[in-house]
Amino acid sequence: MNERAETSRTAVLGGGAWGTALALAALRAGQSVSLWARDAEMCAAIGRGENPRYLPGIAFDTGIAATTDLGAALGGTDCVLAVTPAQSLRAVLREVKPHMPAGIPLVLCAKGIERETGALLSSIVAEILPDNPVAVLSGPSFAADVARGLPTAVVVAARDDALAMDLATRFSAQNLRCYASDDITGVELGGALKNVFAIAAGAVVGAELGASAQAAMVTRGFVELRRLGAAFGARPETLMGLSGLGDMMLSCSSTQSRNFAYGAALGRGEPLEGRPLAEGVPTAAIAARLAAEHAVDAPIISAVAALLNGAVTIDQAVEALMTRPLKHENEI
């Protein structure tokens, strides 16, 4: 148990798999934990120590105070984890604002770029909650692994390095190791763009293009991550770390990743309606637009965006990628 956190109270916004898993992680770190969700039935289940909709078969501690009352969830808290989908974050923060204690940090735990504006999620927090410091938690982590207490390492980033270290210490516990970073942009971009590359990797696997094609796609995708990261001022070492390369390795290789699974279904030509949320779907289009605006060569991102909007088939996307002009590999 993290002795420092014993008198701390963390509020979690979101009762899905990741929100529940992070609530459990905070509980294991010795914190008092409240969780807000819109679904009363889900809150009741979490109070009983289960979340059958999102974490089937996993029983857990009943110490989470789950509620549909936003004011009750946020009352007395000294840290808030925002675990709502990236595309609904703005609306949720507007609901949160009247109840949010000034000065306490809000930690972003979703991964994405706002589709309409191209804004990183930290910019949305700064706009709506200017009196609350923002941080980002990201890295190679599946919700089921964290919920079960399996060994996991993540990064907590904030522009204030002291805050980042404080939060990393707060949430570190047995089998959850948190590293601190002050490169919030790099951590955000790594988490958002890896979802796009996970769709690409899944499509390669679903279309049975082979392990060699999958490895090439992931490697060249990482090059595009570095290019776009550089355009936004992200540090290369951040993108080489857990929240960049590490997260790509996990998400581009397992059907536990919703984005990989979505891409695999796309590659097999299966219906996509009704599938679990894949944040890389809205992120792909805005990432392609941002790459074009910053004159960043990002053919894989562009191919995924075109594939998702029906502009090209997988065969056409592969042909376009394979017939691009040859160049030196180190032309980043």
NURO-435875 format. One line per 5 residues: number of its first residue (from 1); for each residue x, y, z of C-alpha. Coordinates in nm, 4 decimals. Example, Ala and Ser with C-alpha at 12.3 -4.5 7.8 and 13.67 -1.06 7.14 Angstrom:
// residues 2
1	1.2300/-0.4500/0.7800; 1.3670/-0.1060/0.7140
This chain:
// residues 332
1	0.0000/0.0000/0.0000; 0.1098/0.3541/-0.0761; 0.1264/0.5095/0.2721; 0.1227/0.8621/0.1325; -0.2215/0.8046/-0.0234
6	-0.4007/0.6699/0.2841; -0.5815/0.9984/0.3549; -0.6338/1.0870/-0.0130; -0.9621/1.0718/-0.1960; -0.9792/1.0111/-0.5695
11	-1.2895/1.0546/-0.7832; -1.3202/0.8606/-1.1085; -1.5435/0.9896/-1.3880; -1.6596/0.6906/-1.5904; -1.7748/0.3415/-1.5025
16	-1.6469/0.1501/-1.8042; -1.3692/-0.1081/-1.7979; -1.0841/0.1435/-1.7692; -1.2621/0.3641/-1.5173; -1.3391/0.0666/-1.2952
21	-0.9855/-0.0690/-1.3281; -0.8303/0.2659/-1.2323; -1.0684/0.2985/-0.9389; -0.9452/-0.0395/-0.8188; -0.5835/0.0687/-0.8706
26	-0.6431/0.3800/-0.6594; -0.8097/0.1672/-0.3940; -0.5080/-0.0646/-0.3842; -0.2852/0.2408/-0.3456; -0.4639/0.3163/-0.0198
31	-0.6996/0.5886/-0.1361; -1.0648/0.6481/-0.0661; -1.2358/0.6152/-0.4049; -1.5629/0.7427/-0.5477; -1.6814/0.6675/-0.9015
36	-1.9393/0.8508/-1.1079; -2.1364/0.6856/-1.3887; -2.4693/0.7669/-1.5512; -2.6055/0.4119/-1.5232; -2.7561/0.3370/-1.1796
41	-2.7553/-0.0367/-1.2446; -2.3833/-0.0263/-1.3245; -2.3133/0.1726/-1.0081; -2.5010/-0.0861/-0.8041; -2.2993/-0.3675/-0.9638
46	-1.9688/-0.1900/-0.8950; -2.0805/-0.1455/-0.5347; -2.1281/-0.5233/-0.5180; -1.7756/-0.5783/-0.6507; -1.8410/-0.6534/-1.0174
51	-1.8853/-0.4866/-1.3543; -2.0301/-0.7648/-1.5702; -2.0901/-0.5369/-1.8692; -1.7276/-0.4299/-1.9085; -1.5199/-0.6625/-1.6894
56	-1.7058/-0.9939/-1.7053; -1.5810/-1.2667/-1.4762; -1.3682/-1.0338/-1.2610; -1.4685/-0.9976/-0.8966; -1.3107/-0.7137/-0.7023
61	-1.3057/-0.5160/-0.3796; -1.6370/-0.3589/-0.2770; -1.4724/-0.0421/-0.1436; -1.5569/0.1799/-0.4438; -1.8372/0.4294/-0.3701
66	-2.0158/0.4305/-0.7078; -2.2882/0.6876/-0.7668; -2.4873/0.8647/-1.0387; -2.4677/1.1874/-0.8339; -2.1837/1.3968/-0.9721
71	-2.1755/1.6301/-0.6740; -2.1512/1.3379/-0.4317; -1.8717/1.1786/-0.6333; -1.6650/1.4982/-0.6397; -1.7341/1.6215/-0.2890
76	-1.4202/1.6197/-0.0754; -1.1974/1.4786/-0.3485; -0.8393/1.5950/-0.3942; -0.7815/1.4327/-0.7367; -1.0086/1.3496/-1.0309
81	-0.9489/1.0891/-1.3001; -1.1400/1.1645/-1.6213; -1.2018/0.8269/-1.7858; -1.4644/0.9273/-2.0403; -1.4276/0.8830/-2.4182
86	-1.2235/1.1562/-2.5824; -1.5063/1.2716/-2.8064; -1.7435/1.3272/-2.5118; -1.4873/1.4846/-2.2769; -1.5888/1.8446/-2.3479
91	-1.9549/1.7773/-2.2640; -1.8658/1.5882/-1.9458; -1.6313/1.8621/-1.8238; -1.9078/2.1185/-1.8654; -2.1224/1.9061/-1.6346
96	-1.8339/1.8660/-1.3941; -1.7407/2.2341/-1.3736; -2.0003/2.3442/-1.1125; -1.8918/2.0635/-0.8790; -1.5147/2.0692/-0.9362
101	-1.3093/2.1914/-0.6378; -1.0636/2.4592/-0.7488; -0.6964/2.3739/-0.7572; -0.7183/1.9968/-0.7534; -0.5625/1.8103/-1.0473
106	-0.7653/1.6479/-1.3218; -0.5913/1.3461/-1.4722; -0.6885/1.2545/-1.8282; -0.7085/0.8781/-1.8758; -0.8747/0.8648/-2.2194
111	-0.6731/0.8677/-2.5418; -0.7686/1.0700/-2.8442; -0.7840/1.4034/-3.0263; -1.1078/1.6003/-3.0431; -1.2546/1.5375/-3.3854
116	-1.4219/1.8745/-3.4444; -1.1387/2.0999/-3.3296; -0.8187/1.8947/-3.3514; -0.7516/1.9885/-2.9889; -0.5484/1.7696/-2.7577
121	-0.7544/1.6765/-2.4534; -0.5363/1.8765/-2.2152; -0.6285/2.1907/-2.4104; -0.9966/2.1193/-2.3520; -0.9371/2.0920/-1.9774
126	-0.7415/2.4193/-1.9783; -1.0295/2.5881/-2.1597; -1.3149/2.4613/-1.9409; -1.1396/2.4158/-1.6045; -0.8661/2.6817/-1.6058
131	-0.8347/2.6670/-1.2261; -0.7422/2.2976/-1.2234; -0.3986/2.1654/-1.3214; -0.4143/1.8952/-1.5871; -0.2196/1.5700/-1.6065
136	-0.2284/1.2652/-1.8331; -0.2052/0.8965/-1.7430; -0.1106/0.6700/-2.0326; 0.0919/0.3658/-2.1267; 0.0629/-0.0015/-2.2248
141	-0.2229/-0.1213/-2.0070; -0.5311/-0.3325/-2.0627; -0.8170/-0.2664/-1.8217; -0.8636/-0.6345/-1.7386; -0.4953/-0.6686/-1.6450
146	-0.5082/-0.3673/-1.4140; -0.8389/-0.4805/-1.2633; -0.6875/-0.8199/-1.1840; -0.3822/-0.6550/-1.0307; -0.1377/-0.7888/-1.2891
151	0.2010/-0.6120/-1.3223; 0.1641/-0.2938/-1.5290; 0.3719/0.0198/-1.5879; 0.2300/0.3546/-1.7002; 0.3347/0.7202/-1.7272
156	0.1801/1.0177/-1.5489; 0.2633/1.3464/-1.7200; 0.2085/1.7076/-1.6174; 0.3742/2.0307/-1.7216; 0.4732/2.0779/-1.3578
161	0.7260/1.8017/-1.2937; 0.6602/1.8146/-0.9191; 0.2904/1.7490/-0.9812; 0.3728/1.4625/-1.2170; 0.5958/1.3022/-0.9552
166	0.3361/1.3565/-0.6832; 0.0658/1.1871/-0.8917; 0.2966/0.9023/-0.9952; 0.3717/0.8416/-0.6270; 0.0040/0.8655/-0.5394
171	-0.1083/0.5922/-0.7783; 0.1888/0.3560/-0.7589; 0.1116/0.0402/-0.5651; 0.1913/-0.3281/-0.5740; 0.1922/-0.4363/-0.9408
176	0.1278/-0.0827/-1.0718; 0.4383/0.1260/-1.1372; 0.3901/0.4874/-1.2418; 0.6700/0.6871/-1.4014; 0.6608/1.0680/-1.4040
181	0.7069/1.2930/-1.7080; 0.6755/1.6635/-1.7823; 0.6208/1.6031/-2.1559; 0.2427/1.6079/-2.1518; 0.2204/1.6630/-2.5295
186	0.4346/1.3597/-2.6093; 0.2360/1.1371/-2.3731; -0.0955/1.2587/-2.5158; 0.0077/1.2134/-2.8791; 0.1501/0.8686/-2.8177
191	-0.1726/0.7536/-2.6572; -0.3941/0.9050/-2.9259; -0.2036/0.7962/-3.2369; -0.1304/0.4416/-3.1250; -0.5045/0.3774/-3.1612
196	-0.4843/0.4633/-3.5314; -0.1888/0.2310/-3.5842; -0.3668/-0.0443/-3.3891; -0.6519/-0.0285/-3.6403; -0.3965/-0.0568/-3.9216
201	-0.2266/-0.3541/-3.7528; -0.5588/-0.5254/-3.6973; -0.6574/-0.4712/-4.0600; -0.3307/-0.6295/-4.1756; -0.3956/-0.9339/-3.9558
206	-0.7632/-0.9555/-4.0489; -0.6801/-0.9426/-4.4189; -0.4178/-1.2180/-4.3659; -0.1375/-1.0124/-4.5142; 0.1214/-1.1849/-4.2963
211	0.3400/-1.1203/-3.9935; 0.6033/-0.9448/-4.2048; 0.3487/-0.6863/-4.3207; 0.2313/-0.6372/-3.9634; 0.5858/-0.5750/-3.8388
216	0.6561/-0.3320/-4.1232; 0.3328/-0.1428/-4.0594; 0.3988/-0.1045/-3.6869; 0.7597/0.0047/-3.7429; 0.6755/0.2603/-4.0089
221	0.3774/0.3731/-3.8035; 0.6163/0.4568/-3.5235; 0.8135/0.6713/-3.7690; 0.4951/0.8666/-3.8385; 0.4340/0.9040/-3.4659
226	0.7812/1.0542/-3.4290; 0.7246/1.2908/-3.7219; 0.3928/1.4220/-3.5968; 0.5235/1.4328/-3.2417; 0.8155/1.6495/-3.3526
231	0.5739/1.8877/-3.5246; 0.3900/1.9334/-3.1941; 0.7058/1.9667/-2.9851; 0.6989/1.6226/-2.8242; 1.0341/1.4877/-2.7079
236	1.1710/1.1829/-2.8951; 1.2565/1.0023/-2.5717; 0.8935/1.0279/-2.4600; 0.7747/0.8637/-2.7805; 1.0366/0.5907/-2.7333
241	0.8956/0.5175/-2.3887; 0.5925/0.3510/-2.2354; 0.3351/0.5993/-2.3628; 0.4618/0.5819/-2.7218; 0.6444/0.2729/-2.8406
246	0.5330/0.0675/-2.5409; 0.1659/0.1392/-2.5970; 0.1993/0.0723/-2.9702; 0.3578/-0.2674/-2.9051; 0.0647/-0.3695/-2.6861
251	-0.2206/-0.2250/-2.8895; -0.0888/-0.3399/-3.2276; -0.0589/-0.7034/-3.1266; -0.3638/-0.8138/-2.9293; -0.7380/-0.8488/-2.9813
256	-0.7782/-0.7204/-2.6243; -0.7229/-0.3817/-2.7887; -1.0578/-0.2530/-2.9114; -0.8815/-0.0696/-3.1940; -0.6887/-0.3782/-3.3067
261	-1.0084/-0.5850/-3.2911; -1.1925/-0.3199/-3.4925; -0.9197/-0.3219/-3.7554; -0.9201/-0.7024/-3.7683; -1.2953/-0.7032/-3.8315
266	-1.2430/-0.4397/-4.0999; -0.9725/-0.6537/-4.2613; -1.2005/-0.9585/-4.2629; -1.4837/-0.7591/-4.4173; -1.7137/-0.8094/-4.1181
271	-1.9942/-0.5692/-4.0206; -1.8651/-0.2947/-3.7908; -2.1938/-0.1704/-3.6494; -2.2387/-0.2375/-3.2810; -1.8736/-0.3069/-3.2115
276	-1.7191/-0.1641/-2.8903; -1.5939/0.1927/-2.9081; -1.2661/0.2232/-3.0983; -1.1286/0.5704/-3.0309; -0.8898/0.5389/-3.3250
281	-1.1834/0.5699/-3.5657; -1.2544/0.9409/-3.5031; -0.8875/1.0064/-3.4273; -0.7704/0.8811/-3.7695; -0.9480/1.1517/-3.9664
286	-0.8323/1.4379/-3.7460; -0.4775/1.2977/-3.7270; -0.4624/1.2856/-4.1074; -0.5812/1.6459/-4.1205; -0.3269/1.7594/-3.8628
291	-0.0477/1.5803/-4.0490; -0.1434/1.7615/-4.3689; -0.1647/2.0979/-4.1908; 0.1835/2.0494/-4.0452; 0.3273/1.9154/-4.3751
296	0.4074/1.5820/-4.2057; 0.4418/1.2780/-4.4308; 0.2064/1.0227/-4.2709; 0.0928/0.7719/-4.5342; -0.0265/0.5065/-4.2866
301	-0.2403/0.7529/-4.0929; -0.3829/0.8812/-4.4214; -0.4480/0.5266/-4.5435; -0.6355/0.4354/-4.2245; -0.8485/0.7490/-4.2510
306	-0.9283/0.6733/-4.6157; -1.0043/0.3102/-4.5353; -1.2417/0.4044/-4.2536; -1.4377/0.6534/-4.4634; -1.4685/0.4068/-4.7505
311	-1.2500/0.5998/-4.9943; -1.0213/0.2994/-5.0553; -1.0232/-0.0757/-5.0057; -0.7551/-0.2594/-4.8105; -0.6004/-0.3852/-5.1347
316	-0.5874/-0.0312/-5.2710; -0.4376/0.1038/-4.9474; -0.1684/-0.1646/-4.9453; -0.0846/-0.1057/-5.3106; -0.0529/0.2694/-5.2490
321	0.1795/0.2122/-4.9551; 0.3933/-0.0453/-5.1360; 0.4398/0.1683/-5.4476; 0.5465/0.4885/-5.2743; 0.8791/0.6328/-5.3926
326	1.1806/0.4573/-5.2410; 1.3901/0.6457/-4.9885; 1.6535/0.5965/-4.7200; 1.5050/0.4388/-4.4089; 1.6496/0.7056/-4.1811
331	1.4703/0.9889/-4.3606; 1.2513/1.0719/-4.0622
